Amino acid sequence: MKKLKRILKWSALALVLGLFAWFQFAYWTSTNNCDALAASGGETMKAVVYCDYGAPDVLKLETLAKPVPNDEQVLIKVRAASVNPYDWHFMRGEPFIMRLGNGLRKPKNTRIGVDFSGVVEAVGKNVTQFKPGDEVFGGRTGAFAEYVVMLEKHLILKPENISFEQAGAVQIAGLTALQGLRDTGKLQAGQKVLINGASGGVGTFAVQIGKALGAHVTGVCSTRNVELVRSLGADHVIDYTKDDFTKSAERYDLILDMVGNKGLLECRRALKPDGKYVMIGGPKGRWIAPLDTVVRAFLLKPFVEQEMKFMISEINRDDLLMLRDLMQAGKVTPVIDKTYPLERTSEAVAYVETGRARGKVVITVADQQSVAQR
Ligand SMILES: NC(=O)c1ccc[n+]([C@@H]2O[C@H](COP(=O)([O-])OP(=O)(O)OC[C@H]3O[C@@H](n4cnc5c(N)ncnc54)[C@H](OP(=O)(O)O)[C@@H]3O)[C@@H](O)[C@H]2O)c1
């Protein structure tokens, strides 16, 4: 028995030391392609890159090789791109747990930005749905750049009544709001939905999509944003500096939570017995937050009647087409807070990181030539 205990003890110690050594090795050998990024001959473009994790000043505007589309790809000249909290999570490598996939010490992928709009410049020979000159929007890693290439299957024609700045603000926030309300939240016409964080990037879409789905929408925001949220169609607006939605007598079919500032049990109190809580975002944390709330929701599940869920949005062409139709019909209009030129991307990301953006923050992309003339 004693011998077995000793074997187990030494095995556990060896495992811990092995893991520690592996982690040290993986951390110090974690690297990226930054040394080889600069364009060497051929056509070039400006793009934002980050070689190290850190504050917004790690974002640098560099000259890279202009991408060339293969037979299946579309080359797009970017006109606008928008900033999401997603971008600063990658820029900082926080919560740290995400570095397990993205590079422990340095980001593996040094390009940043996702949502964009622009004009098709060239297409590969097997591309059937787009031609040069088409105005499009979508999402692609590395959107903070003058050009992106991508497969046609996730690219959408821009509605004419929407500007490039607005179309470039759609993908992540619009899809998240739509999928959170309709798919995870199963929102039905006539139901009551509460949107916590109604004045932010996702929230401003969610208020409008909630109304388009026929729901009774309550938005939660601070005093300065009450009029904005009301103007988007909210039936009722709660100013969180004056009232606490978890303490009122109102009960909701669905809470779509972009803020995560209330406990799960407090939110549960504001739900109908068959209501649903859908967590989209939560408080910032360096190690695992907001994923700890996801774990708590999972543990709480067997003990409460209401559904407590977390969702991560997915790229889906049909959903992007639905967003396009809603925009075309004037039922959804992306809300733009501020715009910044590509060379001031770090300021745009820093602003979004404050958590005070009202709607979307957009980066506009001018011609390389006109930037040079400034
Ligand atoms: N799960 C997913 O797939 C997914 C997708 C997209 C985003 N997200 C996450 O969802 C969250 C929201 O994203 P976002 O793009 O909407 O962020 P955002 O645009 O940065 O949100 C900023 C807004 O949040 C509001 N806000 C801050 N504290 C609040 C509070 N206590 N109550 C109500 N509103 C408050 C701010 O209004 P005031 O200044 O007036 O307070 C501001 O308008 C982020 O955590 C993001 O990472 C998740």
The ligand as a Gaussian input file, in Angstrom:
#p B3LYP/6-31G(d) Opt

LIG

0 1
 N      -21.031000      35.793000     -27.786000
 C      -20.795000      36.385000     -28.934000
 O      -20.825000      35.767000     -30.020000
 C      -20.489000      37.857000     -28.933000
 C      -20.535000      38.583000     -30.132000
 C      -20.334000      39.956000     -30.078000
 C      -20.062000      40.571000     -28.848000
 N      -19.980000      39.805000     -27.728000
 C      -19.741000      40.429000     -26.420000
 O      -20.900000      41.166000     -26.073000
 C      -20.546000      42.304000     -25.319000
 C      -21.154000      43.535000     -25.953000
 O      -20.608000      43.736000     -27.245000
 P      -20.850000      45.126000     -27.962000
 O      -20.203000      45.061000     -29.281000
 O      -22.271000      45.511000     -27.857000
 O      -19.990000      46.050000     -26.968000
 P      -19.914000      47.627000     -26.905000
 O      -20.422000      48.233000     -28.149000
 O      -18.521000      47.963000     -26.461000
 O      -20.903000      47.989000     -25.698000
 C      -20.821000      49.271000     -25.173000
 C      -22.164000      49.663000     -24.585000
 O      -22.383000      48.952000     -23.360000
 C      -23.157000      49.802000     -22.525000
 N      -23.059000      49.471000     -21.107000
 C      -21.962000      49.490000     -20.334000
 N      -22.284000      49.169000     -19.057000
 C      -23.626000      48.953000     -19.039000
 C      -24.565000      48.586000     -18.026000
 N      -24.182000      48.395000     -16.763000
 N      -25.859000      48.419000     -18.383000
 C      -26.264000      48.622000     -19.652000
 N      -25.433000      48.993000     -20.651000
 C      -24.124000      49.155000     -20.351000
 C      -22.556000      51.163000     -22.795000
 O      -23.497000      52.177000     -22.506000
 P      -23.192000      53.283000     -21.381000
 O      -21.921000      53.952000     -21.793000
 O      -24.365000      54.137000     -21.442000
 O      -23.049000      52.528000     -20.090000
 C      -22.223000      51.129000     -24.279000
 O      -23.234000      51.716000     -25.082000
 C      -19.011000      42.312000     -25.254000
 O      -18.626000      41.712000     -24.037000
 C      -18.606000      41.415000     -26.404000
 O      -17.353000      40.786000     -26.181000
 C      -20.189000      38.480000     -27.745000

